[in-house]
Amino acid sequence: MKILILHSSFEIFGGAETFIFNLKEALLSDGHEVIILSGDDFSIKQKKSNDIVLSRWFFQISDIFGSSNKKIVKRVNEIAPDTILLNNWARLRSSTILKISKRYFVFHTVHDYFICDPKATAEREYNLFVRLILFFRVRIILNKFRNIYFHFPALRTKNIFANRSANNFQNFVIFPLSPFLEVPKSIRYSEKPRRIGYLGGLYPHKGILEFVESFQNFENNPFNLIIAGDGIQAETIRRISSKNPNIEYVGQLTNDQKIEYFDKIDFLVCPSNCRENFSLSCAESLSYGKPILASKIAEPAMGILGSYILFGSNSEFTDVRLLLEHLVKMDKSQYKIMCDLALESGILMAPEIFMEKFYSAIRYR
């Protein structure tokens, strides 16, 4: 089968981008021909302006009313794929996707933040007018995407999606993504779990700086925080870690380095201040049998109850201090139960299970 993977851009390499390349390798190993195209291949970038509000306004309006990108449509027709796997698509324009979907089978795995949490995404915009346009854009576009087969990594994402659209979603599937990691045969249980990891983008909506601040203020802190990732807050994190022996910054990790990283930590923290559609780092952590510490709003959709602890507003541990106090009291037996449940969650995301569901879905056509 000839498979074309379409994605908006790889300028920022996060969970969606990692998933795309892992999926490509899995498809290639199964004997398929796989081609990846993105807006980067056509020099598509968000319009730059000295006025950031004008720039964002133009971006939203052009996605709603802009014509299709003829170069992309032409290239897709030249490739003539059997199946198109669509991921984030904003820079490609919705009209481009609509035109392609009339001729080819499009399987859209929903990654976008503006779909899984449109309110938080809108609040990151700088202007009320731009926020209103974003909501307008989401509703219009989702109603147009009727020829597309949707893949939702979590039920809650499908529900949020449906609430913002008149689309009846007859063509959709719901199953978790796979981190494409080999599940360990055994887990090493720490006598005193004291090592907390963060793996992901270093951006404001990820909430990592707020967590670091609370972590630093915890008295007689017995924990170590190991931060991995990259983003606009990387320099700030690097500066803080250079002055605090309890915090280590290890930069961006390769897939091979992640194996060693997860062996070093006891928990993975996901402190996002917005909903996470499907946090790949959480999926990776659970696959290695490492429990999650998540903000209430970012509750990991793929985790079995008991494989994670929630903190923040409307949770048992309303702030980071209470969470850390709870972890100090946790003994090995309690931690072992969490690890076993984490590993059980990871087994449900095994590559072979994901690929079986994936092939079943794209054969639906």
NORFEN-V612687 format. One record per residue. N is the residue number from 1. RES is the residue in one small letter. SS is DSSP state (2 for helix, 1 for strand, 0 for the rest). D_LAST is the distance of its C-alpha to the last C-alpha in whole Angstrom. Layout:
n/res/ss/d_last
N/RES/SS/D_LAST
N/RES/SS/D_LAST
//
This chain:
n/res/ss/d_last
1/m/0/14
2/k/1/15
3/i/1/14
4/l/1/16
5/i/1/17
6/l/1/18
7/h/1/21
8/s/0/24
9/s/0/27
10/f/0/28
11/e/0/32
12/i/0/32
13/f/0/30
14/g/0/29
15/g/2/27
16/a/2/24
17/e/2/25
18/t/2/26
19/f/2/23
20/i/2/21
21/f/2/24
22/n/2/23
23/l/2/20
24/k/2/20
25/e/2/23
26/a/2/21
27/l/2/18
28/l/2/21
29/s/2/23
30/d/0/20
31/g/0/20
32/h/0/18
33/e/1/19
34/v/1/19
35/i/1/20
36/i/1/21
37/l/1/22
38/s/1/24
39/g/2/26
40/d/2/29
41/d/2/28
42/f/2/29
43/s/0/32
44/i/0/30
45/k/0/32
46/q/0/33
47/k/0/36
48/k/0/39
49/s/0/42
50/n/0/46
51/d/0/45
52/i/2/42
53/v/2/41
54/l/2/41
55/s/2/38
56/r/2/36
57/w/2/36
58/f/2/35
59/f/2/32
60/q/2/31
61/i/2/32
62/s/2/30
63/d/2/27
64/i/2/27
65/f/2/29
66/g/0/28
67/s/0/27
68/s/0/24
69/n/0/25
70/k/2/26
71/k/2/26
72/i/2/23
73/v/2/21
74/k/2/23
75/r/2/22
76/v/2/19
77/n/2/19
78/e/2/21
79/i/2/19
80/a/0/16
81/p/0/14
82/d/0/10
83/t/1/9
84/i/1/12
85/l/1/13
86/l/1/15
87/n/0/18
88/n/0/21
89/w/0/21
90/a/2/24
91/r/2/26
92/l/2/23
93/r/0/24
94/s/2/21
95/s/2/22
96/t/2/20
97/i/2/17
98/l/2/17
99/k/2/17
100/i/2/15
101/s/2/12
102/k/0/13
103/r/0/12
104/y/0/10
105/f/0/7
106/v/1/9
107/f/1/9
108/h/1/13
109/t/1/15
110/v/0/18
111/h/0/21
112/d/0/23
113/y/2/27
114/f/2/27
115/i/2/24
116/c/2/25
117/d/0/29
118/p/2/29
119/k/2/33
120/a/2/34
121/t/2/32
122/a/2/34
123/e/2/37
124/r/0/37
125/e/0/37
126/y/0/41
127/n/0/41
128/l/2/41
129/f/2/40
130/v/2/37
131/r/2/36
132/l/2/35
133/i/2/33
134/l/2/31
135/f/2/30
136/f/2/30
137/r/2/28
138/v/2/25
139/r/2/25
140/i/2/25
141/i/2/22
142/l/2/20
143/n/2/20
144/k/2/19
145/f/0/16
146/r/0/14
147/n/0/11
148/i/0/10
149/y/1/8
150/f/1/12
151/h/1/13
152/f/1/17
153/p/0/19
154/a/0/21
155/l/2/21
156/r/2/24
157/t/2/22
158/k/2/20
159/n/2/23
160/i/2/25
161/f/2/22
162/a/2/21
163/n/2/25
164/r/0/25
165/s/0/23
166/a/0/22
167/n/0/18
168/n/0/17
169/f/0/14
170/q/0/12
171/n/0/9
172/f/1/11
173/v/1/12
174/i/1/16
175/f/0/17
176/p/0/20
177/l/0/20
178/s/0/22
179/p/0/25
180/f/0/25
181/l/0/29
182/e/0/30
183/v/0/32
184/p/0/35
185/k/0/37
186/s/0/40
187/i/0/41
188/r/0/44
189/y/0/45
190/s/0/48
191/e/0/51
192/k/0/51
193/p/0/48
194/r/0/49
195/r/1/47
196/i/1/44
197/g/1/41
198/y/1/39
199/l/1/36
200/g/0/35
201/g/0/35
202/l/0/39
203/y/0/38
204/p/2/40
205/h/2/37
206/k/2/37
207/g/0/40
208/i/2/41
209/l/2/45
210/e/2/45
211/f/2/45
212/v/2/47
213/e/2/50
214/s/2/50
215/f/2/50
216/q/2/53
217/n/0/55
218/f/0/54
219/e/0/58
220/n/0/59
221/n/0/55
222/p/0/55
223/f/0/51
224/n/1/50
225/l/1/47
226/i/1/45
227/i/1/42
228/a/1/40
229/g/0/38
230/d/0/38
231/g/0/39
232/i/0/41
233/q/0/43
234/a/2/43
235/e/2/47
236/t/2/48
237/i/2/47
238/r/2/49
239/r/2/52
240/i/2/52
241/s/2/51
242/s/2/54
243/k/2/56
244/n/0/55
245/p/0/55
246/n/0/53
247/i/1/50
248/e/1/48
249/y/1/46
250/v/1/44
251/g/1/42
252/q/0/38
253/l/0/37
254/t/0/35
255/n/2/33
256/d/2/36
257/q/2/38
258/k/2/36
259/i/2/37
260/e/2/41
261/y/2/40
262/f/2/39
263/d/2/42
264/k/2/44
265/i/0/43
266/d/0/43
267/f/1/41
268/l/1/38
269/v/1/39
270/c/1/36
271/p/0/39
272/s/0/36
273/n/0/37
274/c/0/34
275/r/0/31
276/e/0/29
277/n/0/25
278/f/0/25
279/s/0/28
280/l/2/27
281/s/2/31
282/c/2/31
283/a/2/28
284/e/2/30
285/s/2/33
286/l/2/32
287/s/2/31
288/y/0/34
289/g/0/36
290/k/0/37
291/p/1/38
292/i/1/37
293/l/1/39
294/a/1/37
295/s/1/38
296/k/2/37
297/i/2/35
298/a/2/33
299/e/0/33
300/p/0/30
301/a/0/27
302/m/0/27
303/g/0/30
304/i/0/31
305/l/0/34
306/g/0/38
307/s/0/36
308/y/1/37
309/i/1/40
310/l/1/39
311/f/1/42
312/g/0/43
313/s/0/43
314/n/0/42
315/s/0/42
316/e/0/45
317/f/1/46
318/t/0/47
319/d/0/47
320/v/2/47
321/r/2/51
322/l/2/50
323/l/2/47
324/l/2/49
325/e/2/52
326/h/2/50
327/l/2/49
328/v/2/52
329/k/2/53
330/m/0/50
331/d/0/51
332/k/2/49
333/s/2/48
334/q/2/46
335/y/2/45
336/k/2/44
337/i/2/42
338/m/2/40
339/c/2/39
340/d/2/38
341/l/2/36
342/a/2/34
343/l/2/34
344/e/2/32
345/s/2/30
346/g/2/29
347/i/2/28
348/l/0/25
349/m/0/24
350/a/0/24
351/p/2/22
352/e/2/21
353/i/2/20
354/f/2/18
355/m/2/16
356/e/2/16
357/k/2/14
358/f/2/12
359/y/2/11
360/s/2/10
361/a/2/8
362/i/2/6
363/r/0/5
364/y/0/4
365/r/0/0
//
